[in-house]
Amino acid sequence: MSGEFLEASMQYFGISPWESEVIYEIFGERFRVQQHELAEPEPGFVSTLYISVPLEFNEEFFKWFEHRRWDKVKAIFKEMKRRRGRGNALKIEISFNGIPVIGFVLDVDDRSWFDNALEKLDFVSELLPFQLSSVNIPHQVSKVIYIFDVETRKWKLHTLFASEKKFNLVNNVWKPVI
């Protein structure tokens, strides 16, 4: 990575000034951060946070960003969930802008599952090459979205975009969304 700062973005609603400042400072150590406060909440949530990272999601990112700094990101997200209590009060979406774009949607209502999902997020980078090379995956994938499945306690592929079409994973088969 060069000495020039890449641009990350942060959009949010219902996030306290303290929370947004802490997140801004953590990411600001490595990126030039554009922030934007949203005018309306996402339906069903008190607070939403969208972060776009201008790098690929892989082990090299975590080495460059530094694991200690990533642990701070997870800690602030956990604190945000703790402050909001049970229920779908908080939704966090993080996307990494490689090829393909890798996105994570964290909207688990139970705090312990929320924390568990955060701890497991960085390990998805180890599985990603295998999951994206599956024969079942459509060609020309441009974006992949993971959700945390509390039943299996794993991050699972949920949605992908390929050849300008949207697909959802249903019973281990990619079905086009019409």
DOVORO-740453 format. One record per residue: residue in three letters; y, z, x of N, C-alpha, C, CB in turn. Coordinates in steps of 0.02 Angstrom, whole numbers, plus 32768, in hexadecimal, padded with zeros to 4 digits. Atoms other than C-alpha are relative to their C-alpha. Glycine has a CB too. Example, Ala and Ser with C-alpha at 12.3 -4.5 7.8 and 13.67 -1.06 7.14 Angstrom:
# residues 2
ALA7FC58000802D7F1F81868267803C8000802D8001803E7FCE SER7FC57FFD7FD67FCB816582AC803780257FD980177FB98014 
//
This chain:
# residues 178
MET7FC58000802A800080008000803E8000802D8000803D7FD0 SER7FC480057FD780AB7FD48045802E803B7FF380257FBE7FF2 GLY7FD17FCA8007813E804A8058802D7FF87FC3802A8006803D GLU7FD6800D803B81957FFA7FC27FDF801F7FC3800A7FB47FF6 PHE801A7FDF803B8183805A7F207FF27FCC7FC9803180357FE7 LEU80118029803A812880017E93801A80247FC27FB37FF57FFC GLU7FE47FE3803D8163801D7DE17FC980147FCF80307FD07FDF ALA802B7FE680358100808C7D6A802C800C7FC37FDB80438017 SER7FD87FF2803C813480A97CB77FE2803B7FDA80057FC27FD3 MET80147FC68027812F81417C4880267FFC7FBE800F80438026 GLN7FE27FFF8042814E813B7B8D7FE4803C7FDB7FF27FBD7FD8 TYR80187FC2801F814481D67B22802680117FC08006803A8032 PHE7FE17FE4803C8168822D7A7F7FE680477FF97FF07FD57FBF GLY80157FBB800C816582E87A5C7FEB802580407FC780017FD0 ILE800F7FE17FC0815A83167B14803E802880147FED7FCB8038 SER7FC67FD77FEF81C983A57B4E80237FE5803F7FEA8049800B PRO7FDC80157FC3825083857BD17FDD80198040804880197FFE TRP80237FE57FC681F083F57C4A7FC27FD6800F7FEC80497FF4 GLU803D80277FF6814E83947C3080107FBB801B7FD97FF97FBE SER7FEF80447FE981A082EA7C45801B8002804780347FDF7FD1 GLU7FE57FFA7FBC81FC83257CE17FC8800B8034803280398004 VAL80387FF37FD1815C83687D337FD87FC0800B7FD380387FE5 ILE8026803F7FFA80FE82C67D0E80277FCD80287FEE7FE47FBA TYR7FD4802E7FDC8192825F7D4B8000800F804B804780037FE4 GLU7FFE7FEC7FB9819A82C27DEE7FBF7FF180248011804A8006 ILE8041800D7FE080DF82B47E117FF87FB6800E7FC6801A7FD3 PHE800880497FF780DA81F87DF680397FE4802B7FFF7FDC7FBC GLY7FC780177FD9818781E57E457FF78009804B803C80257FEB GLU800F7FF97FB9813F821D7EEC7FE17FC0801D7FD1803C800C ARG8022803E7FEA80E281767EF4801A7FC07FDF7FB780067FF3 PHE7FE9803A8026813681047E75804980087FED7FD57FF57FC2 ARG7FC17FFF802381DE80D57E317FEC80027FB6802F7FC08012 VAL80187FF5804481C781157D7F80367FEE7FCD7FEA80497FF6 GLN7FD580108039821680C67CE57FE9802B7FC57FFE7FB37FEF GLN80147FD880398219813F7C5480267FEA7FC2800D804B800D HIS7FE380148040823A811E7B9E7FE6802F7FCB7FEE7FB57FEF GLU80147FD48037823A81997B0F7FF97FD57FC18033803A7FF5 LEU800E8027803C81EC814B7A748023801E7FC47FB47FFC7FF3 ALA7FDB7FEA803B8246815679CD7FD280207FCC80247FC67FE1 GLU802E7FE6803381AB817B79647FBE8013801F7FF57FCB7FC9 PRO80427FEC7FE7810681D5797E7FCB7FCF7FEA7FEF80467FE8 GLU803A80268016805F818079757FE380267FC47FCA7FF6803A PRO801B7FDD803B801581A778C87FC6802E80127FE97FCD7FCC GLY80367FCF7FF67FA9824378CB8009802B803E7FC07FDC8004 PHE7FF67FD97FC37FF18289796D8047801C80037FF37FD4803E VAL7FBF7FE17FF6807E8301799580217FE5803E7FF8804D8004 SER7FE780177FBF809082C47A487FD67FC68019800180398033 THR802380387FE1806482217A9D801F7FF2804480017FC07FD3 LEU7FE980107FBD806F81EE7B537FDA7FC380187FF5803C8031 TYR801D803E7FE6805281407B9A80187FF9804880147FC27FD4 ILE7FEF800A7FBA804B81287C567FDF7FC080187FE9803D802C SER8019803E7FE4803880807CAA80088003804C80267FC27FE2 VAL80017FFD7FB7800680827D627FF87FB9801A7FC6802F8019 PRO800280467FE980277FDF7DC17FCC7FF1803580447FEE801A LEU8035800A7FCF7F877FEA7E277FBD7FFE7FDE800280368036 GLU80448001801A7ECD7FCE7E107FE480467FFC7FD37FD4802C PHE80247FC180077E60805D7DD57FC27FFC802C7FED800E7FB5 ASN80397FFE7FD37DEC807D7E678008803A80307FF97FBD8027 GLU7FFE7FC87FD17DC680F97EF1803C7FFA80307FBF80048028 GLU7FC6800A7FD47E4E80AC7F5E8040801C7FE180097FB58011 PHE7FC67FE480227ECF80DD7EDB8002804B800A7FFF7FEF7FB5 PHE80017FB77FFB7E9881937EE0800D801780487FBD801B7FE7 LYS7FF17FEF7FBA7E9C81967F9F804A7FF8800E7FD67FD48030 TRP7FBA800D7FF47F4981497FA2802D80317FD980117FB97FEC PHE7FD87FD3802A7F8E81B37F127FF6804880167FED7FF87FB6 GLU80177FC07FE67F3482497F5F7FE180297FC7803980278021 HIS80257FD980327EB582B27F018027803E7FEB7FBB8014801C ARG7FD97FC480107F26834B7F0B80357FEF7FCC8020801D8040 ARG7FCD801580307FAF82EC7EAF7FE07FEF7FBC80287FC3801C TRP80238010803E7F3282AA7E2E7FEC80417FDC7FC27FD4800E ASP80117FBF801F7EFA835F7E11803D801E7FDD7FE680308036 LYS7FC37FE880217FB083897DE8800A7FDB7FBE803D7FF5802E VAL7FFA8027803E7FB282FC7D677FD1801D7FCB7FEF7FB5800D LYS80317FE380307F1483427D16801780457FE97FBA80048020 ALA7FEA7FBC80127F5C83F37D1A80387FFE7FCC80188026803E ILE7FCA800380317FFB83C17CBD7FE77FE67FBD80397FD3801A PHE801D8018803F7F97835F7C3C7FDB80387FDC7FD17FC4800D LYS80247FC8801E7F2883F77C1F803080337FE37FD280228035 GLU7FCE7FD180187FC084667C0E80217FE67FC08035800E8036 MET7FE3801D803C800B83EE7B8F7FD2800A7FC5800F7FB5800B LYS80307FF780367F6C83F77B287FFD80497FEC7FB97FE88016 ARG80027FB9800F7F6784B57B36803C80157FD57FFE80298041 ARG7FC37FEE8024801A84C27AF77FFF7FE77FB8803C7FE58024 ARG8002801D80437FF084597A5E7FC680197FD57FFD7FB58005 GLY80387FE380267F4E84AF7A2C7FCD7FCD7FE9801B80257FC4 ARG8036802B801B7EBC846679CA801C7FC77FD67FCF802A7FD7 GLY7FEE8039802A7EBF83C5796B801A7FC68028803480167FCC ASN7FE8803D7FDF7EFE83187992804B8003800A7FEE7FC27FD6 ALA7FB87FF87FF57FA6835579CD80197FD5803A800F8048800E LEU7FEB80237FC37FA782F67A727FD47FC3800D7FFE802F803C LYS8024803D7FED7F7782447AA0801E7FE7804180037FC97FC7 ILE7FEA801A7FBF7F8082057B537FDC7FBF800D7FF480338039 GLU801D80407FEB7F6481517B8680187FF0804680127FC67FCE ILE7FF080137FBB7F5D81217C3D7FE27FBC800D7FE680358033 SER801B80417FEE7F4C806E7C76800E7FF18049801D7FC87FD2 PHE7FFB80147FBA7F2E802B7D2480017FB480017FC5801D802B ASN7FF3804880077F707F7A7D3A7FE07FD5803580497FF57FFF GLY8024802D7FD37EEB7F287DA47FE57FC67FD87FC680258024 ILE8021803780247E7D7E957D747FB780147FF980087FBB8025 PRO7FDA7FFB803F7E447EC17CF4802880417FFE7FD17FFC7FC4 VAL7FDC7FC2800E7EBD7F457CB37FCC80317FE6803A7FF57FCB ILE802E7FCB80167E5D7FE87C9D802980357FDD7FD7801E803D GLY7FDB7FCE80277E9A805D7C147FD380387FE980207FDF7FC4 PHE80247FC580177E67810B7BE08029801E7FC67FF680348039 VAL7FE07FE1803A7E8E81567B357FE280467FF97FF77FD67FBE LEU80167FBA80047E8482147B32802180207FC3801180278041 ASP7FE67FE3803E7E9882587A827FCE80317FE180107FC87FCD VAL80337FD080167E0E82DA7A788022803D7FE37FD08014803A ASP7FDE7FC880207E3C83667A007FF08044801F7FEF80007FB7 ASP80137FBF7FE47DDC83F67A528018800580487FB380097FFD ARG7FE27FF87FBD7E32843B7AED7FCC7FFF8038802680418003 SER80317FFF7FCB7D93845A7B517FE47FBA800E7FC680307FEF TRP801780457FF77D5883A67B3380377FD680207FEC7FE17FBD PHE7FC780227FE27E0683687B5E8002800C804B804280187FDF ASP80007FEE7FB97E0183C57C037FC57FE080247FFD804C8009 ASN803C801E7FE37D5083877C2480097FB6800B7FC3800D7FD2 ALA7FF380487FFA7D8582D47C05802E7FF1803B801F7FE57FBF LEU7FD2800A7FC77E1482E37C817FDC80078042803980317FFC GLU80247FF57FC17DA083277D077FD17FC680107FD880417FFC LYS803080377FF57D2882947CEF80217FBC80087FD07FFE7FC7 LEU7FDF804180007DAA820A7CE87FFC7FDC8044804880077FED ASP800080217FBF7DB381E87DA37FBC7FE78016801C802E8034 PHE804380157FED7CF681D67DAF7FEC7FBD7FE07FCE80357FED VAL800E8041801F7CFA813C7D3F80077FC8803380307FF47FC4 SER7FF680347FCC7D3580DB7DD87FBE7FEE8023803480178033 GLU8040800D7FE07C8580EB7E207FD37FD37FD47FDB8041800E LEU802A8026802F7C34809E7D84801E7FBC7FED7FF380287FC2 LEU7FDC803B80177CB680197D617FE37FBE8017804780058015 PRO801B80417FEA7C6F7F8D7DCE7FBE7FEE7FDD7FF58001804B PHE8040800C80217BC37FA07D7E800B7FEF7FB67FD2803C8006 GLN7FF3800C80477C087FA87CCD801F7FBC7FF4802C80377FE3 LEU7FDE8040800A7C767F107CE37FD67FC48016804180008027 SER802B80377FEC7BEB7EA97D307FC47FF87FD27FE880098048 SER8037800480307B767EC47C9D7FFC7FBB7FE1800880357FC9 VAL80098042801F7B2C7E267C52801A7FFF7FB87FB67FEC8001 ASN7FE97FFD80467B647E627BA6804B7FF87FF97FEC80427FE2 ILE7FB7800380047C1D7E5C7BD180187FB77FFB80208022803E PRO7FE3804480057C807DC37B9980227FEC804180327FFC7FC5 HIS7FE0801A7FC47CCA7D547C21804C80057FFC7FEB7FB7800D GLN7FB77FFF7FFA7D7F7D587C5C801F803E7FE0801D7FC17FE0 VAL7FE57FC1801A7D9F7E0F7C348044800D801F7FCF803B8010 SER7FBD7FF37FE87E587E377C408013804A7FF980337FD67FDA LYS7FF17FB9800B7E5A7EEB7BFF7FC380237FE5803D80087FD0 VAL80377FD680177DDC7F767BE5801C80447FEC7FC980088038 ILE7FE87FBF80167DFA80167B837FC4802F7FF880277FFA7FBD TYR80327FCC80057D9380B47B96801880377FD27FF0801D8046 ILE7FF27FC380277D8A81467B1D7FCD803480157FFD7FF27FB2 PHE802F7FCA7FEE7D3981EF7B3A7FD680107FC38026803F8019 ASP802F7FF280357C9E82097AD17FE7804880087FC47FCE8001 VAL80137FBA7FF97C8682C47AB27FB6800B7FF58027802A7FCF GLU80487FF9800C7BD482AA7A757FD87FF880407FEA7FCC7FCC THR8024800C7FC17B9982667B1D8024801F803B7FF77FB6800B ARG7FD67FE37FCC7C2482BA7B81800F7FCF80387FDF803E801D LYS7FF380357FCF7C4C82167BD780397FD37FE87FC07FD7800D TRP7FD28036800F7CD481957BE27FD77FC27FF180337FF4803B LYS8026803B80147C9380FB7B88802F7FC57FF57FD7800E7FC0 LEU7FDD803E80117CCC80487B7F80067FFC7FB47FDC7FC1801E HIS7FF6800380487D1680317AD3801A7FBC7FE9803180367FEA THR7FDF803F80137D847F967ACC800C7FD7803F8043800E7FD9 LEU7FEC802B7FC97D9F7F017B3A80207FC17FE47FC57FEE802E PHE7FDE803E80117E097E657B377FE77FCC8031804E80078002 ALA801A80377FD67DBE7DC27B78800F7FBE7FDD7FB48008800D SER7FF08043801B7DF27D0D7B61802D80057FC27FBF7FDA7FEF GLU7FCF7FF780367E827D467AF27FE280197FBF80257FC07FF4 LYS80207FE3803B7E0A7D9E7A7A7FF4804A800E7FBD7FDC7FEF LYS800D7FB97FFB7DEF7E567A567FB8800D7FEB803180297FD3 PHE80467FEE800E7D3F7EA17A587FFA804C7FFE7FD07FE18034 ASN80137FB980027CFD7F4D7A267FB68006800F801280207FBC LEU80467FF47FF17C5A7F947A677FE080257FC57FF980298042 VAL80237FE4803A7BE77FB579D27FB57FFC800E80137FDA7FBD ASN80487FFD7FF17B347FEE79F37FED7FD7803E7FD87FE77FC4 ASN800A80217FC07B3E7FAE7AA680077FB47FFE7FBC8011801A VAL7FF3804880057B747F007A6D804C7FF67FF67FD77FDF7FC5 TRP7FB9800F80077C257EB97A81800B7FD37FC4801B7FDF8040 LYS7FF28025803E7C607E8279D5804A7FEC7FFE7FEE802B7FC1 PRO7FBA801580057CFD7E1979C0802280217FC480057FB37FFA VAL7FD87FE380357D857E6B795980277FC87FDF80308039801A ILE7FE0803780247DC47DF578D4803B80197FD97FCE7FDD7FD0 
//
